[in-house]
Amino acid sequence: MKKLFFVILVVIVAFLYINRHRVYVRDPLASLTRNGVPEAGAQIFINHANEVLIENDNPPIYTTLVQHGLPVGAPTKIYCLHWLLCMTTAVHPPLLGPVAPADSMTDKLITYRDRDGRTAVVTLR
């Protein structure tokens, strides 16, 4: 039984290591503001490269992916374990309605403009 558990654990760790740029883990301390107003219900997920996936279950429901040097948009297909982690179909998945790339991306702060032209700021902790 211990060997089986160990083998399963090794397989899971290897899978996560190989897909570290596709797997986004929820950051419960992160926050999102749009034009200086905190957005309620926004869940922030980050991957190994500090790229951000934003999911909001409150109306208006949306998903936004912000990656280094790529346009901001909604991934066409994404798989999620609600409130825990999400996985995209590719390292750079195809996006619906891409906008301009992020204005700035650091380890703690990500700034971009959404479709409506509002300034969105994601603060990671």
TIMI-2910 file (N, C-alpha, C, CB; in pm, 1 decimal, decimal comma, always signed):
<rs>
+----------+----------+----------+----------+----------+----------+----------+----------+----------+----------+----------+----------+------+
!      n_x !      n_y !      n_z !     ca_x !     ca_y !     ca_z !      c_x !      c_y !      c_z !     cb_x !     cb_y !     cb_z ! resn !
+----------+----------+----------+----------+----------+----------+----------+----------+----------+----------+----------+----------+------+
!    +81,9 !   -119,1 !     +0,0 !     +0,0 !     +0,0 !     +0,0 !    +86,9 !   +126,4 !     +0,0 !    -93,5 !     -0,7 !   +120,7 !  Met !
!   +196,1 !   +125,0 !    +78,1 !   +285,3 !   +240,1 !    +82,1 !   +354,1 !   +261,7 !    -51,9 !   +389,2 !   +222,6 !   +191,9 !  Lys !
!   +389,8 !   +152,4 !   -118,8 !   +454,8 !   +164,5 !   -249,9 !   +359,8 !   +225,1 !   -351,7 !   +503,9 !    +27,5 !   -299,1 !  Lys !
!   +234,5 !   +183,7 !   -349,4 !   +135,4 !   +237,9 !   -441,8 !   +116,4 !   +388,1 !   -418,1 !     +1,1 !   +163,7 !   -426,3 !  Leu !
!   +103,6 !   +426,8 !   -292,8 !    +90,0 !   +568,1 !   -258,8 !   +211,3 !   +647,4 !   -306,5 !    +71,7 !   +585,1 !   -107,4 !  Phe !
!   +330,9 !   +595,3 !   -285,8 !   +453,6 !   +661,5 !   -328,4 !   +459,6 !   +675,4 !   -480,6 !   +575,3 !   +584,2 !   -278,0 !  Phe !
!   +422,2 !   +571,6 !   -553,9 !   +422,7 !   +575,8 !   -700,7 !   +322,9 !   +679,3 !   -750,8 !   +389,6 !   +436,7 !   -759,8 !  Val !
!   +203,7 !   +682,2 !   -691,3 !   +102,7 !   +781,1 !   -731,3 !   +152,8 !   +922,3 !   -702,4 !    -31,4 !   +755,6 !   -657,7 !  Ile !
!   +216,0 !   +941,6 !   -588,2 !   +270,2 !  +1072,0 !   -553,1 !   +379,5 !  +1116,2 !   -650,2 !   +324,7 !  +1069,0 !   -411,6 !  Leu !
!   +466,7 !  +1025,6 !   -688,5 !   +573,5 !  +1056,6 !   -784,4 !   +514,3 !  +1092,2 !   -920,9 !   +671,0 !   +937,0 !   -797,9 !  Val !
!   +412,2 !  +1020,9 !   -964,2 !   +347,6 !  +1049,4 !  -1093,0 !   +282,0 !  +1188,0 !  -1090,5 !   +242,0 !   +940,4 !  -1126,4 !  Val !
!   +215,6 !  +1221,9 !   -981,7 !   +151,1 !  +1353,2 !   -971,4 !   +255,2 !  +1464,5 !   -971,9 !    +65,1 !  +1361,6 !   -843,8 !  Ile !
!   +362,4 !  +1447,7 !   -895,9 !   +468,1 !  +1549,8 !   -891,5 !   +534,4 !  +1564,9 !  -1028,6 !   +574,2 !  +1513,4 !   -784,8 !  Val !
!   +559,1 !  +1454,8 !  -1097,4 !   +618,8 !  +1461,1 !  -1231,2 !   +524,8 !  +1530,8 !  -1329,5 !   +652,7 !  +1319,5 !  -1281,7 !  Ala !
!   +394,9 !  +1500,6 !  -1322,0 !   +297,0 !  +1564,6 !  -1409,8 !   +294,2 !  +1715,4 !  -1385,5 !   +156,7 !  +1504,0 !  -1387,8 !  Phe !
!   +292,3 !  +1757,1 !  -1258,9 !   +291,1 !  +1899,8 !  -1227,5 !   +420,0 !  +1969,3 !  -1270,2 !   +268,9 !  +1920,1 !  -1078,7 !  Leu !
!   +532,7 !  +1901,8 !  -1258,2 !   +659,1 !  +1961,6 !  -1300,5 !   +663,5 !  +1980,0 !  -1452,4 !   +777,0 !  +1874,7 !  -1254,4 !  Tyr !
!   +619,7 !  +1879,4 !  -1525,7 !   +620,0 !  +1888,0 !  -1672,1 !   +524,6 !  +1996,5 !  -1720,2 !   +581,5 !  +1752,7 !  -1734,3 !  Ile !
!   +410,4 !  +2012,6 !  -1654,0 !   +307,9 !  +2108,8 !  -1695,7 !   +306,3 !  +2234,5 !  -1609,2 !   +171,5 !  +2043,4 !  -1691,9 !  Asn !
!   +417,6 !  +2273,4 !  -1553,0 !   +421,2 !  +2385,7 !  -1459,0 !   +380,9 !  +2518,7 !  -1521,7 !   +559,0 !  +2398,4 !  -1401,0 !  Arg !
!   +390,9 !  +2533,4 !  -1652,6 !   +348,8 !  +2657,3 !  -1718,8 !   +202,7 !  +2652,8 !  -1760,7 !   +435,9 !  +2684,0 !  -1840,2 !  His !
!   +138,7 !  +2537,4 !  -1749,9 !     -2,1 !  +2523,4 !  -1785,1 !    -92,8 !  +2515,9 !  -1663,5 !    -21,6 !  +2401,1 !  -1869,8 !  Arg !
!    -37,4 !  +2482,9 !  -1547,2 !   -116,3 !  +2466,7 !  -1424,9 !   -112,2 !  +2596,2 !  -1344,7 !    -63,5 !  +2347,8 !  -1339,8 !  Val !
!   -229,7 !  +2648,3 !  -1311,9 !   -243,8 !  +2771,1 !  -1234,5 !   -304,5 !  +2735,7 !  -1099,1 !   -331,9 !  +2876,0 !  -1310,2 !  Tyr !
!   -236,5 !  +2775,4 !   -991,8 !   -280,9 !  +2746,5 !   -855,8 !   -337,2 !  +2873,7 !   -794,7 !   -164,6 !  +2690,0 !   -769,2 !  Val !
!   -445,9 !  +2860,5 !   -719,5 !   -512,2 !  +2977,6 !   -662,9 !   -426,6 !  +3043,7 !   -555,5 !   -647,6 !  +2938,8 !   -604,9 !  Arg !
!   -421,6 !  +3176,3 !   -561,8 !   -354,9 !  +3257,2 !   -460,8 !   -464,8 !  +3326,3 !   -379,6 !   -255,3 !  +3362,0 !   -526,0 !  Asp !
!   -497,5 !  +3274,3 !   -260,7 !   -609,5 !  +3330,7 !   -184,8 !   -583,3 !  +3471,0 !   -130,3 !   -643,2 !  +3239,8 !    -71,1 !  Pro !
!   -458,5 !  +3515,6 !   -126,9 !   -427,1 !  +3648,3 !    -74,8 !   -418,0 !  +3755,0 !   -183,3 !   -297,8 !  +3643,5 !     +0,9 !  Leu !
!   -425,5 !  +3715,9 !   -309,3 !   -416,4 !  +3811,8 !   -419,4 !   -545,9 !  +3891,9 !   -430,9 !   -386,2 !  +3739,2 !   -552,3 !  Ala !
!   -533,9 !  +4010,6 !   -490,5 !   -651,4 !  +4095,7 !   -507,3 !   -650,5 !  +4161,3 !   -644,6 !   -657,1 !  +4202,8 !   -397,3 !  Ser !
!   -768,5 !  +4202,5 !   -688,9 !   -785,8 !  +4267,4 !   -818,8 !   -861,7 !  +4396,6 !   -798,4 !   -860,0 !  +4174,9 !   -919,3 !  Leu !
!   -810,4 !  +4504,9 !   -858,1 !   -881,9 !  +4631,9 !   -857,3 !   -895,3 !  +4681,0 !  -1000,9 !   -808,7 !  +4737,4 !   -768,8 !  Thr !
!  -1007,2 !  +4743,0 !  -1031,0 !  -1030,8 !  +4804,8 !  -1161,8 !  -1059,1 !  +4952,5 !  -1138,0 !  -1150,0 !  +4735,2 !  -1238,9 !  Arg !
!   -975,2 !  +5037,5 !  -1194,8 !   -982,7 !  +5183,0 !  -1174,0 !   -985,5 !  +5216,7 !  -1025,8 !  -1106,8 !  +5241,3 !  -1243,2 !  Asn !
!   -907,5 !  +5143,1 !   -945,6 !   -896,0 !  +5171,0 !   -803,4 !  -1004,8 !  +5111,3 !   -715,9 !   -894,3 !  +5315,2 !   -783,8 !  Gly !
!  -1102,8 !  +5043,2 !   -775,5 !  -1212,5 !  +4983,8 !   -699,0 !  -1190,2 !  +4833,4 !   -688,4 !  -1350,3 !  +5014,6 !   -765,2 !  Val !
!  -1185,2 !  +4778,0 !   -565,4 !  -1166,2 !  +4632,8 !   -551,1 !  -1282,2 !  +4556,1 !   -613,7 !  -1151,9 !  +4594,5 !   -402,5 !  Pro !
!  -1249,3 !  +4447,6 !   -681,8 !  -1351,9 !  +4366,9 !   -747,3 !  -1384,1 !  +4244,8 !   -661,3 !  -1305,6 !  +4323,3 !   -889,0 !  Glu !
!  -1509,3 !  +4236,0 !   -621,2 !  -1552,9 !  +4125,0 !   -535,7 !  -1570,9 !  +3998,7 !   -619,5 !  -1684,9 !  +4160,5 !   -462,2 !  Ala !
!  -1531,6 !  +3885,6 !   -564,2 !  -1553,4 !  +3757,4 !   -629,5 !  -1446,0 !  +3715,0 !   -726,4 !  -1680,2 !  +3760,6 !   -699,8 !  Gly !
!  -1346,8 !  +3797,0 !   -750,0 !  -1240,3 !  +3761,1 !   -844,1 !  -1143,7 !  +3664,9 !   -776,4 !  -1165,1 !  +3887,8 !   -894,6 !  Ala !
!  -1118,9 !  +3552,8 !   -841,2 !  -1022,8 !  +3454,7 !   -792,1 !   -898,6 !  +3463,5 !   -879,3 !  -1082,8 !  +3309,8 !   -792,9 !  Gln !
!   -783,5 !  +3474,3 !   -816,6 !   -656,9 !  +3489,9 !   -887,3 !   -580,7 !  +3358,1 !   -880,2 !   -572,5 !  +3606,7 !   -827,2 !  Ile !
!   -537,9 !  +3309,3 !   -996,3 !   -457,6 !  +3187,8 !  -1006,0 !   -323,7 !  +3225,8 !  -1069,0 !   -531,1 !  +3076,3 !  -1090,0 !  Phe !
!   -213,7 !  +3169,4 !  -1019,4 !    -81,9 !  +3197,7 !  -1076,4 !    -11,7 !  +3067,1 !  -1111,8 !     +4,2 !  +3280,7 !   -977,9 !  Ile !
!    +78,2 !  +3074,7 !  -1209,6 !   +157,6 !  +2956,8 !  -1245,9 !   +303,4 !  +2979,3 !  -1208,1 !   +145,1 !  +2926,1 !  -1397,6 !  Asn !
!   +386,3 !  +2889,6 !  -1251,1 !   +528,9 !  +2892,4 !  -1217,3 !   +599,0 !  +3020,5 !  -1263,5 !   +598,1 !  +2772,5 !  -1278,4 !  His !
!   +555,8 !  +3076,5 !  -1376,1 !   +619,8 !  +3196,0 !  -1432,9 !   +552,6 !  +3325,9 !  -1386,6 !   +617,3 !  +3188,6 !  -1585,5 !  Ala !
!   +469,5 !  +3320,2 !  -1280,9 !   +394,1 !  +3434,6 !  -1229,1 !   +300,9 !  +3495,3 !  -1333,6 !   +489,6 !  +3540,9 !  -1178,6 !  Asn !
!   +248,6 !  +3413,7 !  -1421,3 !   +144,0 !  +3457,3 !  -1512,2 !    +11,7 !  +3436,6 !  -1440,0 !   +148,7 !  +3379,1 !  -1649,0 !  Glu !
!    -89,1 !  +3516,2 !  -1474,2 !   -210,3 !  +3522,2 !  -1394,4 !   -333,1 !  +3480,3 !  -1474,1 !   -229,5 !  +3661,8 !  -1339,8 !  Val !
!   -416,7 !  +3401,2 !  -1410,4 !   -548,2 !  +3365,0 !  -1462,2 !   -649,8 !  +3419,6 !  -1363,2 !   -563,6 !  +3208,2 !  -1481,9 !  Leu !
!   -741,9 !  +3501,8 !  -1411,2 !   -843,1 !  +3562,9 !  -1325,4 !   -977,8 !  +3502,1 !  -1361,5 !   -845,3 !  +3719,2 !  -1340,9 !  Ile !
!  -1047,4 !  +3452,7 !  -1260,9 !  -1179,0 !  +3392,6 !  -1281,4 !  -1276,9 !  +3458,5 !  -1185,7 !  -1175,2 !  +3237,7 !  -1260,1 !  Glu !
!  -1390,9 !  +3502,3 !  -1236,6 !  -1492,5 !  +3564,7 !  -1153,7 !  -1623,5 !  +3491,9 !  -1176,1 !  -1506,4 !  +3716,0 !  -1185,2 !  Asn !
!  -1679,3 !  +3438,0 !  -1067,5 !  -1805,4 !  +3365,0 !  -1075,5 !  -1926,3 !  +3455,1 !  -1054,6 !  -1807,0 !  +3253,8 !   -973,8 !  Asp !
!  -1903,2 !  +3577,5 !  -1008,2 !  -2012,6 !  +3672,7 !   -989,4 !  -2041,4 !  +3742,3 !  -1121,7 !  -1978,1 !  +3776,5 !   -878,8 !  Asn !
!  -2166,6 !  +3783,4 !  -1144,8 !  -2196,5 !  +3856,2 !  -1268,3 !  -2117,5 !  +3985,7 !  -1275,1 !  -2346,6 !  +3885,6 !  -1278,7 !  Pro !
!  -2060,0 !  +4022,4 !  -1383,6 !  -2048,3 !  +3945,8 !  -1508,1 !  -1941,8 !  +3836,8 !  -1495,8 !  -2014,7 !  +4039,4 !  -1625,6 !  Pro !
!  -1977,6 !  +3715,7 !  -1531,2 !  -1887,6 !  +3600,9 !  -1521,8 !  -1784,9 !  +3609,5 !  -1634,4 !  -1966,9 !  +3466,4 !  -1528,8 !  Ile !
!  -1657,2 !  +3593,8 !  -1599,1 !  -1552,2 !  +3599,6 !  -1700,9 !  -1428,7 !  +3525,1 !  -1654,6 !  -1516,6 !  +3744,8 !  -1734,0 !  Tyr !
!  -1340,7 !  +3495,5 !  -1749,7 !  -1208,7 !  +3438,7 !  -1725,2 !  -1110,0 !  +3517,9 !  -1810,1 !  -1203,9 !  +3284,1 !  -1758,9 !  Thr !
!  -1000,0 !  +3561,6 !  -1749,0 !   -899,0 !  +3639,9 !  -1819,2 !   -761,7 !  +3581,0 !  -1792,3 !   -903,9 !  +3788,3 !  -1776,3 !  Thr !
!   -681,7 !  +3569,1 !  -1897,1 !   -546,6 !  +3516,7 !  -1885,8 !   -447,9 !  +3627,2 !  -1922,2 !   -527,0 !  +3392,0 !  -1977,0 !  Leu !
!   -351,9 !  +3654,1 !  -1831,4 !   -249,4 !  +3755,8 !  -1854,1 !   -113,8 !  +3684,9 !  -1852,2 !   -256,3 !  +3871,0 !  -1745,2 !  Val !
!    -46,2 !  +3683,3 !  -1968,6 !    +83,0 !  +3617,1 !  -1980,6 !   +188,0 !  +3717,2 !  -2026,7 !    +74,9 !  +3498,0 !  -2078,4 !  Gln !
!   +314,8 !  +3687,4 !  -1998,1 !   +425,9 !  +3774,4 !  -2035,2 !   +434,6 !  +3790,2 !  -2186,6 !   +557,6 !  +3719,1 !  -1980,2 !  His !
!   +425,4 !  +3913,8 !  -2235,4 !   +445,4 !  +3944,6 !  -2376,1 !   +335,0 !  +3900,5 !  -2470,6 !   +569,6 !  +3884,3 !  -2419,6 !  Gly !
!   +223,4 !  +3850,7 !  -2419,7 !   +113,0 !  +3805,5 !  -2504,0 !    -10,9 !  +3890,1 !  -2476,6 !    +82,9 !  +3655,7 !  -2479,7 !  Leu !
!   -104,7 !  +3894,0 !  -2571,7 !   -226,9 !  +3971,3 !  -2547,7 !   -308,4 !  +3913,1 !  -2432,5 !   -312,3 !  +3976,1 !  -2674,7 !  Pro !
!   -382,5 !  +4001,0 !  -2366,6 !   -471,4 !  +3961,4 !  -2258,3 !   -601,0 !  +3913,6 !  -2321,5 !   -496,6 !  +4079,2 !  -2157,4 !  Val !
!   -655,7 !  +3801,7 !  -2274,2 !   -780,8 !  +3751,0 !  -2328,6 !   -832,3 !  +3632,6 !  -2248,8 !   -763,0 !  +3711,8 !  -2473,7 !  Gly !
!   -941,1 !  +3575,1 !  -2293,6 !  -1000,8 !  +3458,9 !  -2228,4 !   -956,5 !  +3333,3 !  -2302,3 !  -1156,5 !  +3469,8 !  -2225,0 !  Ala !
!   -903,5 !  +3234,0 !  -2230,6 !   -864,0 !  +3110,3 !  -2297,8 !   -986,1 !  +3038,9 !  -2354,0 !   -788,3 !  +3017,8 !  -2201,1 !  Pro !
!   -970,4 !  +2979,2 !  -2473,7 !  -1084,0 !  +2912,7 !  -2537,1 !  -1128,4 !  +2788,9 !  -2460,3 !  -1048,9 !  +2874,6 !  -2679,3 !  Thr !
!  -1034,9 !  +2719,0 !  -2397,4 !  -1068,5 !  +2600,4 !  -2320,2 !   -980,9 !  +2595,6 !  -2196,7 !  -1051,8 !  +2472,1 !  -2404,6 !  Lys !
!  -1043,2 !  +2568,4 !  -2082,5 !   -970,0 !  +2561,8 !  -1956,5 !  -1040,6 !  +2461,2 !  -1866,2 !   -960,5 !  +2702,8 !  -1888,1 !  Ile !
!   -962,4 !  +2390,0 !  -1787,2 !  -1015,2 !  +2291,0 !  -1694,3 !   -983,4 !  +2337,5 !  -1552,9 !   -955,6 !  +2148,9 !  -1722,1 !  Tyr !
!  -1084,5 !  +2338,9 !  -1464,2 !  -1063,7 !  +2390,2 !  -1328,9 !  -1120,5 !  +2296,8 !  -1223,1 !  -1126,5 !  +2527,4 !  -1314,8 !  Cys !
!  -1049,2 !  +2288,9 !  -1112,2 !  -1101,9 !  +2237,8 !   -987,3 !  -1134,8 !  +2362,9 !   -907,9 !   -999,3 !  +2140,7 !   -911,2 !  Leu !
!  -1261,6 !  +2391,5 !   -894,2 !  -1308,1 !  +2519,2 !   -840,7 !  -1238,9 !  +2555,0 !   -710,2 !  -1457,9 !  +2515,5 !   -819,7 !  His !
!  -1190,1 !  +2678,3 !   -700,3 !  -1121,9 !  +2736,7 !   -585,0 !   -989,0 !  +2669,5 !   -552,0 !  -1211,3 !  +2730,0 !   -465,4 !  Trp !
!   -934,6 !  +2585,9 !   -642,7 !   -810,2 !  +2517,8 !   -612,6 !   -704,8 !  +2538,9 !   -720,6 !   -835,7 !  +2371,0 !   -594,2 !  Leu !
!   -731,6 !  +2490,3 !   -843,3 !   -635,9 !  +2506,3 !   -952,5 !   -706,5 !  +2496,7 !  -1086,2 !   -524,9 !  +2401,1 !   -943,4 !  Leu !
!   -640,1 !  +2548,4 !  -1188,7 !   -689,6 !  +2543,1 !  -1326,0 !   -575,7 !  +2500,0 !  -1416,6 !   -747,4 !  +2680,7 !  -1371,0 !  Cys !
!   -611,2 !  +2442,4 !  -1532,4 !   -510,4 !  +2398,9 !  -1629,0 !   -555,8 !  +2439,2 !  -1768,7 !   -486,7 !  +2244,9 !  -1620,5 !  Met !
!   -466,2 !  +2503,5 !  -1842,2 !   -496,8 !  +2542,1 !  -1978,9 !   -459,5 !  +2428,6 !  -2073,9 !   -422,6 !  +2672,1 !  -2017,1 !  Thr !
!   -505,0 !  +2437,7 !  -2197,6 !   -480,4 !  +2331,9 !  -2295,9 !   -339,9 !  +2337,1 !  -2353,4 !   -581,0 !  +2341,3 !  -2408,1 !  Thr !
!   -272,9 !  +2451,8 !  -2342,7 !   -137,3 !  +2467,6 !  -2395,9 !    -64,2 !  +2573,1 !  -2314,4 !   -139,9 !  +2506,6 !  -2546,7 !  Ala !
!    +65,8 !  +2581,7 !  -2332,0 !   +143,6 !  +2683,5 !  -2260,2 !    +95,4 !  +2823,1 !  -2300,2 !   +296,0 !  +2667,9 !  -2289,8 !  Val !
!    +71,3 !  +2843,2 !  -2429,9 !    +14,1 !  +2967,9 !  -2480,5 !   -116,5 !  +2932,0 !  -2550,5 !   +113,7 !  +3042,8 !  -2578,4 !  His !
!   -226,7 !  +2919,4 !  -2474,8 !   -352,8 !  +2875,2 !  -2534,1 !   -412,8 !  +2980,9 !  -2626,0 !   -452,1 !  +2839,7 !  -2425,0 !  Pro !
!   -495,0 !  +2937,4 !  -2722,5 !   -565,5 !  +3034,6 !  -2805,8 !   -663,0 !  +3115,2 !  -2720,4 !   -640,2 !  +2963,8 !  -2921,3 !  Pro !
!   -674,6 !  +3244,1 !  -2751,0 !   -756,4 !  +3334,0 !  -2670,5 !   -876,1 !  +3385,1 !  -2748,0 !   -673,6 !  +3450,5 !  -2621,2 !  Leu !
!   -984,6 !  +3409,5 !  -2675,4 !  -1102,2 !  +3474,8 !  -2732,3 !  -1088,3 !  +3624,6 !  -2708,7 !  -1235,2 !  +3419,4 !  -2669,5 !  Leu !
!  -1104,6 !  +3701,1 !  -2810,6 !  -1102,7 !  +3846,2 !  -2798,0 !   -978,3 !  +3903,7 !  -2734,7 !  -1218,1 !  +3889,0 !  -2720,5 !  Gly !
!   -858,6 !  +3874,3 !  -2788,2 !   -739,1 !  +3931,2 !  -2726,6 !   -735,7 !  +4082,9 !  -2738,2 !   -614,8 !  +3872,3 !  -2789,9 !  Pro !
!   -679,3 !  +4143,5 !  -2635,7 !   -660,8 !  +4288,3 !  -2630,9 !   -509,9 !  +4311,6 !  -2634,6 !   -728,1 !  +4353,3 !  -2501,6 !  Val !
!   -463,7 !  +4426,7 !  -2595,6 !   -320,2 !  +4457,8 !  -2593,3 !   -250,7 !  +4377,5 !  -2483,3 !   -297,2 !  +4610,0 !  -2571,7 !  Ala !
!   -118,6 !  +4359,6 !  -2493,8 !    -44,6 !  +4291,5 !  -2386,6 !    -50,6 !  +4369,8 !  -2255,7 !   +101,7 !  +4270,7 !  -2427,8 !  Pro !
!    -12,7 !  +4304,6 !  -2147,7 !    -11,6 !  +4368,7 !  -2016,3 !    +83,2 !  +4487,6 !  -2016,0 !    +28,6 !  +4268,1 !  -1907,1 !  Ala !
!    +46,7 !  +4590,8 !  -1941,7 !   +131,1 !  +4710,2 !  -1931,8 !   +259,5 !  +4679,2 !  -1856,0 !    +55,1 !  +4824,6 !  -1862,6 !  Asp !
!   +247,3 !  +4611,7 !  -1740,8 !   +365,6 !  +4574,0 !  -1664,3 !   +336,0 !  +4447,3 !  -1585,2 !   +409,7 !  +4688,8 !  -1569,9 !  Ser !
!   +438,4 !  +4363,8 !  -1571,5 !   +425,5 !  +4239,6 !  -1495,6 !   +551,2 !  +4222,6 !  -1410,5 !   +404,4 !  +4116,3 !  -1590,8 !  Met !
!   +533,0 !  +4225,5 !  -1278,7 !   +641,2 !  +4197,6 !  -1185,9 !   +598,2 !  +4080,6 !  -1097,4 !   +677,1 !  +4324,0 !  -1100,3 !  Thr !
!   +683,1 !  +4045,0 !  -1002,8 !   +650,8 !  +3934,5 !   -913,2 !   +534,3 !  +3966,5 !   -820,1 !   +772,1 !  +3897,6 !   -831,8 !  Asp !
!   +507,5 !  +4092,5 !   -795,5 !   +403,9 !  +4131,7 !   -699,2 !   +289,2 !  +4212,0 !   -758,5 !   +465,6 !  +4210,7 !   -590,2 !  Lys !
!   +307,5 !  +4269,6 !   -878,7 !   +206,5 !  +4359,2 !   -933,6 !   +193,7 !  +4340,1 !  -1084,3 !   +240,9 !  +4505,0 !   -901,4 !  Leu !
!    +70,3 !  +4325,3 !  -1132,0 !    +42,8 !  +4311,0 !  -1275,0 !    -60,0 !  +4415,8 !  -1313,5 !     -7,8 !  +4166,7 !  -1310,1 !  Ile !
!    -28,3 !  +4494,5 !  -1413,8 !   -116,8 !  +4600,5 !  -1459,7 !   -149,6 !  +4578,4 !  -1606,8 !    -52,4 !  +4739,8 !  -1437,9 !  Thr !
!   -279,0 !  +4586,5 !  -1639,7 !   -322,3 !  +4572,4 !  -1778,5 !   -453,0 !  +4648,0 !  -1799,0 !   -339,1 !  +4422,9 !  -1816,5 !  Tyr !
!   -492,1 !  +4663,8 !  -1923,8 !   -619,5 !  +4728,9 !  -1956,5 !   -715,2 !  +4622,3 !  -2008,9 !   -600,1 !  +4844,1 !  -2062,3 !  Arg !
!   -839,0 !  +4625,9 !  -1958,4 !   -937,4 !  +4528,0 !  -2003,3 !  -1005,1 !  +4576,9 !  -2131,7 !  -1042,7 !  +4501,9 !  -1892,7 !  Asp !
!  -1103,8 !  +4503,4 !  -2177,7 !  -1171,1 !  +4538,5 !  -2304,8 !  -1237,0 !  +4674,9 !  -2302,1 !  -1275,4 !  +4434,9 !  -2338,3 !  Arg !
!  -1284,3 !  +4715,7 !  -2183,2 !  -1351,4 !  +4844,7 !  -2170,4 !  -1254,9 !  +4960,5 !  -2151,6 !  -1447,2 !  +4840,7 !  -2055,4 !  Asp !
!  -1123,9 !  +4931,2 !  -2151,3 !  -1023,6 !  +5035,4 !  -2135,4 !   -993,3 !  +5071,0 !  -1991,4 !  -1067,2 !  +5156,5 !  -2206,6 !  Gly !
!  -1053,4 !  +4997,7 !  -1896,1 !  -1027,0 !  +5024,3 !  -1754,5 !   -891,6 !  +4966,0 !  -1715,5 !  -1139,4 !  +4965,1 !  -1665,2 !  Arg !
!   -824,1 !  +5034,2 !  -1624,3 !   -696,5 !  +4986,1 !  -1573,6 !   -722,1 !  +4881,5 !  -1465,4 !   -610,8 !  +5103,3 !  -1518,4 !  Thr !
!   -671,1 !  +4761,9 !  -1485,1 !   -684,6 !  +4654,4 !  -1387,4 !   -549,2 !  +4627,4 !  -1325,0 !   -741,8 !  +4525,9 !  -1452,5 !  Ala !
!   -547,9 !  +4616,8 !  -1193,0 !   -424,6 !  +4591,7 !  -1119,3 !   -442,6 !  +4467,6 !  -1032,8 !   -385,4 !  +4714,5 !  -1032,4 !  Val !
!   -356,6 !  +4369,0 !  -1054,8 !   -357,2 !  +4246,5 !   -975,3 !   -239,0 !  +4255,1 !   -878,8 !   -348,4 !  +4117,1 !  -1066,6 !  Val !
!   -266,8 !  +4244,2 !   -750,3 !   -163,5 !  +4247,4 !   -647,6 !   -145,9 !  +4106,5 !   -592,4 !   -199,7 !  +4348,2 !   -534,0 !  Thr !
!    -25,5 !  +4051,6 !   -608,7 !     +7,1 !  +3918,5 !   -556,8 !    +79,2 !  +3934,7 !   -424,4 !    +94,2 !  +3837,5 !   -657,9 !  Leu !
!    +60,5 !  +3839,5 !   -336,8 !   +129,6 !  +3847,5 !   -206,8 !   +214,5 !  +3728,1 !   -184,1 !    +31,4 !  +3861,3 !    -93,2 !  Arg !
+----------+----------+----------+----------+----------+----------+----------+----------+----------+----------+----------+----------+------+
</rs>
